Amino acid sequence: MKYFKKEEFACPCCGENKTKQVLMLIMDQLRDAVGQPFVISSAFRCPKHNEAVGGKPNSAHLKGLAVDIVCENSHLRFLLIKQAIKLGFVRIGVDFKKFVHLDMDGEKPTEVFWGY
């Protein structure tokens, strides 16, 4: 990876990292396409951490198939979403004050966009 270290995708409470390699590589492509740095605030989560942050019991983060990206302005949000769709993300969630969630969990409905 050019822009990220594998550790950036690890669970913050235990350091475990089951993030799928394909997701990490696509995040590198996303960073390149956006053309500016961004921070991954959450990727893989162990069950304990997922519960602690209020994640859903069947969260894609538990499978290593999701990332949350710190995003506090509309321009970066637009760029992230635009490029994420071009790169094939079909599950996107947005907290307009904090982050953009991207996941590639094929066991969940696709072509969905939601707010927190």
C-alpha positions in Angstrom: 0.0 0.0 0.0 1.2 3.5 -0.8 -0.8 5.7 1.5 -1.8 3.5 4.5 -0.2 1.1 6.9 -1.9 -2.1 7.8 -2.1 -1.0 11.4 -4.5 1.8 10.5 -7.1 -0.9 9.8 -6.7 -2.7 13.2 -9.2 -2.7 16.1 -8.1 0.1 18.4 -8.9 -1.9 21.6 -7.0 -5.1 20.9 -4.9 -4.6 17.8 -6.5 -7.5 16.0 -6.8 -6.9 12.2 -9.0 -9.0 10.0 -9.6 -6.3 7.4 -9.9 -7.9 4.0 -6.8 -7.2 1.8 -9.1 -6.1 -1.1 -10.6 -3.4 1.1 -7.2 -2.1 2.1 -6.0 -2.0 -1.5 -9.2 -0.2 -2.6 -8.7 2.3 0.2 -5.3 3.1 -1.2 -6.9 3.6 -4.6 -9.5 5.8 -3.1 -6.9 8.0 -1.5 -5.2 8.3 -4.8 -8.4 9.2 -6.6 -9.5 11.8 -4.0 -6.1 13.5 -4.3 -5.8 14.5 -0.6 -5.1 12.7 2.7 -7.8 11.4 4.9 -8.0 9.5 8.1 -9.6 6.1 8.7 -11.3 6.3 12.1 -12.6 2.7 12.2 -12.0 -0.4 10.1 -11.9 -3.9 11.7 -13.6 -4.1 15.1 -13.5 -7.0 17.5 -17.0 -7.9 19.0 -16.1 -6.1 22.3 -15.1 -2.8 20.6 -18.0 -3.0 18.2 -20.4 -3.2 21.1 -18.6 -0.4 23.0 -19.0 2.0 20.1 -22.7 1.1 19.5 -22.1 -0.9 16.3 -24.8 -3.2 15.0 -24.4 -6.8 16.0 -24.0 -7.8 12.3 -21.7 -4.9 11.4 -19.5 -5.2 8.3 -16.7 -3.9 10.5 -16.8 -7.3 12.3 -16.0 -9.0 9.0 -13.2 -6.7 8.0 -15.4 -5.3 5.2 -16.0 -1.7 6.3 -14.2 1.5 7.0 -15.2 4.8 8.5 -13.4 7.9 7.2 -13.1 11.1 9.2 -15.0 13.7 7.3 -16.0 17.1 8.7 -16.5 19.1 5.5 -18.8 18.9 2.6 -16.1 19.1 -0.1 -14.1 16.0 1.2 -17.4 14.2 1.7 -18.4 14.8 -1.9 -15.0 13.7 -3.2 -15.0 10.5 -1.0 -18.5 9.5 -2.1 -18.0 10.3 -5.8 -14.7 8.3 -6.0 -16.0 5.5 -3.7 -18.9 4.8 -6.1 -16.5 4.8 -9.1 -14.4 2.2 -7.2 -17.4 0.0 -6.7 -18.7 0.8 -3.2 -22.5 0.2 -3.2 -23.1 0.6 0.6 -22.4 4.1 1.9 -23.5 5.7 5.2 -22.9 9.3 6.2 -22.8 11.1 9.5 -22.7 14.7 8.2 -20.7 16.0 11.2 -18.2 13.1 11.6 -17.6 10.4 9.0 -18.3 8.6 5.8 -18.9 4.8 6.2 -18.0 2.6 3.2 -18.5 -1.2 3.2 -18.4 -4.1 0.8 -20.4 -6.6 2.6 -22.1 -8.6 -0.1 -24.4 -10.4 2.3 -26.3 -7.1 2.9 -28.5 -5.0 0.6 -26.5 -3.2 -2.1 -27.0 0.2 -3.8 -27.9 1.8 -0.5 -27.1 5.1 1.1 -28.1 6.1 4.6 -27.5 8.7 7.2 -26.7 8.4 10.9 
